[in-house]
Each structure stands twice: as C-alpha cells, then as structure tokens.
Amino acid sequence: MAPIRVGIIGLTTVTPSGEGYTPGSWGLAHLACLSGSPHYKIVALCNSTVEKAQKSIEHNKLDPATKAYGSVEELVQDPEVDLVVVSVHVDKHYALVKPALQNKKCVFVEFPLAGSYLQVEELAELARQAGVKTVVGAQARANLALKKVKELIKSRAIGDVVSTSWTGYLSLSTWSGLPEGLKDFVDLEGGPGRLNIGLGHGLDPFLDTLGEFEDVQATFKTYQKTTPLFDATGTVVDPAYKVTAPEFIFVQGVLESGAAASINVRSTPASADEAGFRWIISGSEGEIVFTSPAGGYVQGPMPDAKVLLRKWKSETEEVNWKKDEPGHITNVVEFGINTARLYEAFATGDEDGYASIESARKVHHLIERVKKVAIWAP
C-alpha cells in the first residue's frame, strides 16, 4: 500500500527548553511520529513564508524534495498531499483547517479543535460535506489503559453501568506564577485553557466509553484570582495577570444511558494522592477502577496506569492492558507515543482508535453546556 502523503502546517525550528511544554514545539512530536512510520511520507511543509518553510525543511533534515509553501491555500491545492496536519496555536486552527476541508483533504488537527464553538460547528459541517476522514489530537483516546477500560465496558464485564466518577489532577497551578507563554491556559475563553485541556482531554475518552450526558450541572471555583507571569529568564513581566479559568471544576449529571456521573478536575500545586487520575465505573455486576500516578496530563503516556476489575462475587484483579506494538510506535519519545498511536489507527483504518472532528464537536458542545449552567463559587 502506498504511503499517505502528508503536508505539515506548523513545523518550526523551535528547540524545546527541556522543561515541559515549549510553545511552538509540538510539531516536532508529529515529525517524530510521521518520519518513523512506514505508513506516511512527508511531501510538503507550510509556514508563514516560503523562506521559513524552506528553513524548517533544512533544520529538521527533511527530504530536500519536500515542497515549501508560504500559504495554506497553496498547500491544500497540491494534488500530491493526501493528509494536512495542523499543529499550531488553537487560534489559527479554524483558518487553516477550513480551506483544507473545502479542498476535500483529510485533516489531522490538534485539540482543542477551534477557538470558539461556532467555529467548531462550522468545521464539523464542512467535514461532513467534504466526506473526508479527520483526526483530532485528543491523545487520551489512544492510551492503551483507557482503551482497555472501553473494551471491558463494551464486553459488559460489569453489566449495566450504574454510576461513574472521574477525579483528575491538573498540573496547571498558578500559585507560584506561570510562564508567559502559558497564559492562555488560565483564560476562560482561551483555546487551550483549563476547561478545554484539563476537562476536554478527559471528556473525549469518557464520552467515547460511556456515552453523552442527558442532563448536566456544574460548579466552578477560582481561588487564585491573579498570578505573576514571568519570561524565559524568570523575570516577572506582569505581577497580577487576571485568572478567569476555574481552578476547580465540578461536573455532574445523568448520562443518556441513565447512569449517574460526576467529574472533578482540580489545579493545585501538587497532589497528595498517588493517583493523579482516578476513574471509577460501577456496574450491576461489578466495578472498574482506572488509576494513573500524579503528574502530567490525561492525554500523556501514563505508562504506570492500572486497571482494576472486580466482579461482585469475585476478588479484585488487575487487568493487563499492555500489548506488543510495532517499533515505529514504541521508538517515539514517550510524550509523543499516543500521537503515534493515533497516526497508526488512522493509517490502518481503525476508526475506533482516534477522535474525529465530529467526536471533538461533541466534547466542545458539552463544554459549552457546562459553561452555561455552571455556578461560580465565591
């Protein structure tokens, strides 16, 4: 089978700082996933100018035959590009994904899908009209432990789902200040804000496994109303940046299946609990508990996650969720391995293994519902 020909938007010459996320560097994770996979071939690169695209091609040691483009319109009209990869700041997603869909190109775009829900709806409609396959970088969908939880639910290992609770720790506390490049994370309407990242990335596997909410309620609280912002040198550039995104997010309601559900996400300086994420699903015939150590994000690799299963008349057992994977996945650096799994699922036709624009729309829709009904605690 011929490799899928890829055009990347957003592969820059930024070098990661080595201390967590560096703005502009996530395209390197896509590069690692694509360059090692036998299913893909990078044939084009688009940046703000042809010169910058060419510089990125050279800096990242791509094939010299890789085409350099300075506009998305040129890239998406290239008949040799099968898949357009969009790995830029969320506020640019809409403007870049829209022409790709209008030109009936398959798209891989990072989550959050767009900067506003109206844009999300428009992109979802364009994807439906185009009839193309799409991938959204909701990496938790590809986590093997979470996929095992879904398999257990689908096989009715615990019978009917009666109740579920999800508790998550988000390492986006502002109590000691925040790097200036991450300020969007504490904005309520910021594309990569705590709601979209902290809640949204967890909602994707949650909804994919258990279905959507029929009724929902929510409570938000922001304890740290302002935070210092500092630059790369540690110098404070804004001593009191306003924090509008909630630090504590409580969502509860009833799923369409009739199950009671609650979700609790907190942003604190550290977690006293050894489990950063704990997902309990209680059923008519047993219970499943997923846990992962504190640190990182739910869309991260979580290699030490555990899945416990107990039938009501049996003892608790730890379920083995690990499996053999090809080297072009396991050789990807740990933080990018779930992205590699998304690419593998797309290439092999495993539509259950990745989120689409339509499934991402459902996540964004629920977030909008939650924002509208949320009560803000003082």
N, C-alpha and C positions, 0 to 999 in steps of 0.2 A: 504494500500500500504506500502510495506517495506521501511524503511528509506534509503536514499542514503548514502553509506558508504564512508567516507572521510579520505584521508591521507593528512596531512598538512606538507608542507615544509616551514620552516621559523618561527615557533612559538618559540620564545626565552624566556628568563627570564628577558628581559629588562623591566624596570619600566619607564613609561613616566614621563617626567620632569614636566608636568603641564603647560608648556609654549610653546604651539604649538607642532609641529611635533618633535618626538624624533626618530632618526634613529634606525631601528630595531624593532619598537613598533607596526607597522601596523598589524602584525599578530594577535595582541590582538583584533582588530576590527573584524577580521574573526572569532576568537574564540567566541566573543560575539554573532555574527550572527548565528553561527552553533550550539552552545550549547543550545540556547533558541528555536531553530526551531524544530518542530516535524517531519520535512522532512529529517533531516540529523542525522547521528551518526558518531562521530569521532572514527575511529578504529586504526589509525596509525599516527605516528609522525616521521619525518625525520629531523635530524640536521647533523652537520659535523661529529659527532661521536655518537655511540650508547649511550655512557655515557651522552653526552649533551642532547640527545633526552629524555633519561630517566629522567634527571634532570628537563627538561621542563615539562614533563608529571606530575611530582610531584609538581613542582612550580605552575602550572596552574590548579592543582586539577582535572586532567582528570581521567577518569575511569582507575583504576590500570591495567585493561586488555588491555589497549591501547598498541599496539606494538611499540617498539622503533627501529628505523633504523638509520644506520650511512652512508647510501649511497642511492642515488635516484634510482639506478639500482635495489636494493633490494625492495624498496618501490613499484615501478611500476610493479614488477613481482608478487606482492601479489594479489591472485585472489579475496580476500575479499575487496579490495579497488576499488570502482566504480569511484570516483572523486578525482583527485590530485589537491590540492590547493597550488599555488606557491606565497608566499608573502615574497620576499627577494629583495635585491637591483637589479635594472634592469640589471646590467652587468652579473648577474647569471641566468637570465630568460631562455636564449637560451639553456644553458647546462642542465637545469632541465626540461624544457618543452619538448625538443626533445625526450628523452627516454620515457617520458610518452605517447607521441603521437605514437611513434614507437611500444609501447606495447598496443596501442588502448585503452588508458584510456581517459575518459573525463577530461578536464582540466579547472581550474579557475586560470587565471594568471593576475596579476596587469598590468595596463597601466603605462608607455609605454611597448609595447609587447617585445621588444628586444633592444639591444644596437646599432644595425646597421640595415639598410633597407634590406641588403642581408639576414641577419638572419630572419627578419620578413617574407620575401618572402619564405624562406625555411620552416619556421614553418607553414605558411599558406598552402603550398603544402602538407606537412606531415599531416595536419589536414584533408585536402580534401581526401588524400589517405586512411587515417585511418577511415574516415566516422563517426567520433565521434562528439559529441556536445561539444562546447567550450564556455567559458565565459571569457570576458576580463573586468577588473575592471575599465571601463570608467563610473564612477558613475553618471555623469550628465544624462546619458540615463534613469536612474531610477527616476530622480527628477519629482515629480508629476506635478509641474507647467509647466515644459518643455514638459512633455508628453501631457498635455492639449493643448499646442501650436500645437503639431503634430496632435492631433485629430482634431483641428479646420482647419488646412491646408488640412488634408485628407478629411474632410467633405465639403470642398470648401466653408467655411464660408466667405471667402473674394474673391471667384472666382479664377481667374488665378493669380499666384504670379508674380508680375512685377519687384519688387525691394526689396532688403533686406540689412540692415546694422546692424552689431553687434559691440558693443563697450564694452570692458571689462577692468576692473582694476585688476591688479595682485599684490598682496602684497609681492613681492619678490624684493623690492628695496635694492640696495647695498649702498645707500648714507650714511648710518650710520654704515657700516660694516656688516658682515654676520657671523653667527656661522660656525665654520669649517666644521661641519657635513653636511652643506647645500651647500658646494662649487660647487657641480656638477650642481646645478640649474643655475649657471651663465656661464657654459661652453656651447659653441655652439653645440658640439658633445656629451655633457653629456646626458646620457639616460634620466634622469629626468629634463633636462634643461628647460629654459623658453619656448622654442619652443614646446617641447613635452607636458609639463604640462600646460603652460599658453595658448598656441594656441591649442594643440591637444585635451585637455579635452573639449574644447568648440566646436571643429570641429566635434566631434562624434555626438552630438545631431543636430548640424547644417546640416551635410550631411544626417543624418538619416531622417530629416524632409523635406529638400528641394532638396536633390539630389546632385550629384557631379558637380565640375567645368568643363566646356568645355575649357575655356581659363582663365589663371590666371597671374597676375602681383604682384609684392611685393616690398616694401621698408623697410629696417631695419635701425635702428639707435641705437648706444650705446653711451650714454653720459658719463657715469661713467666708464672710461676705466680700472681702478683698484679699489680694495676695501680692507680694512683691514679684516682679518679673525681672530676671537677670539675663545678661547676654552670655556669649561663649566664654568670656573672661571671668564671669562671676560678678560683674558689676551690675548693680541694680539700675534698671532703666525706667522702671515705673514702680514706685513704692506701694501703690494701692490700686492695682488693677481690679476692676469690678468683676466678681464671680457671679454669674447668673445661672449656671447649670447646677442642678441639685447634686449634693454630695451623698445623699441618702435617697434611694429610690425604692418605693414600695408599690407593687402592683398585685392586685388580687382580683379574682373573679371566677366565672364558671366557663369552662370550655364547651364547645359545641357538642362534645361527647357527653356532657353532663358532669364531668369531673371538676372538683374544686381545685383551684390553682392559686399559688402565691409565688411572687418573685421578689427578692430582696437583694439589692446591689448597694454596696457601701464603698466610699472612697475615704480611707483613713491612712495615716502614716505607716501603719503596719497591721498585720493580722495576728491576733493571739491564738487563733485556731490554726492547727496544722493543715487544715483543708481550706484552700483559697476558694474552691468551688465545691458545693455540696448539693446534689440533686437527688431528691427522694421521690420515688414514684410508687405509691401504694395501690395495690390492686385487690380484686376479690379473692385471689388465690395466692398472693404473696407480695413481695416488695423488692424493689431495685434501688440500690444506693450507688451513685457515682460520686467519687471524690477526686480532687486533684490538689496537690500542695499549693500553698500560697506563693504568690509571685507570678508575674507575667499576666497574660490575658487569656480569656477562654479560647480565643482563636489561635493561640500559640500551640506549641507541640505537645505539652503535658505528657512527657514520657513516663512519669510515675503515677499516672491516674489509676484508680482502682474501680472495678465494677463488682459490686456485691449483689448476690441474688439469694433470697430466702423464700422458699415455699412455706406456707403457714404450718404445714405438718412435717417440715424437714429442718435441717440445720442450715445455717448461712454458709454459702460457698462463694469463693472468689472466682469470677469468670475470667478466663483467659481471652483477652481481646487482641493480642498481638498476632501478627501473621507475617509471612515472608513477602517481601516486596522487591521489585527489581532495583538494581544498583543505581539507576539514574534517578530514583526517588530517594533511597537511603543515603546516597552520597551528597545530597543537597544539605547545606548547613541547616542546623536544627530549626532555626526560626523560620525558615522558608519551606520546611518539609510538607506542611499542609497545603501550601500553594502548589507544590509539585504534584500532590495527590489530586488536586482539582484539575490540573492540566492532564493528568493521566486518565481521569474519569471522562473528561471531555473527548479526548482522543480515542478512547476505547468504546465510546457510546454508552457509558454508564451514567444515564441521566439522573439516577438517584444519588450519585456521588458528588453533585455540585449544585449550588444555588443558581437560579436563573434570574433574569430581570423581573420576571413575574413573581417569583417567590420572594425576592427582595422587596418588591412593591408591597407584599402582604406584611412584611416586617415594618416598613415605613408607615403603612396605614395604621398598624396597631400603635406605633409610637405617637402618631398624630392623635389617635383616640385617647391615649394615656395623657398626653399633654392637655387635652381639652377638659378632661374630667379631674385632673389632679388637684388635690387640696394642698396648698403650701403651708407647712407647719412653721410657726414663728421661730 
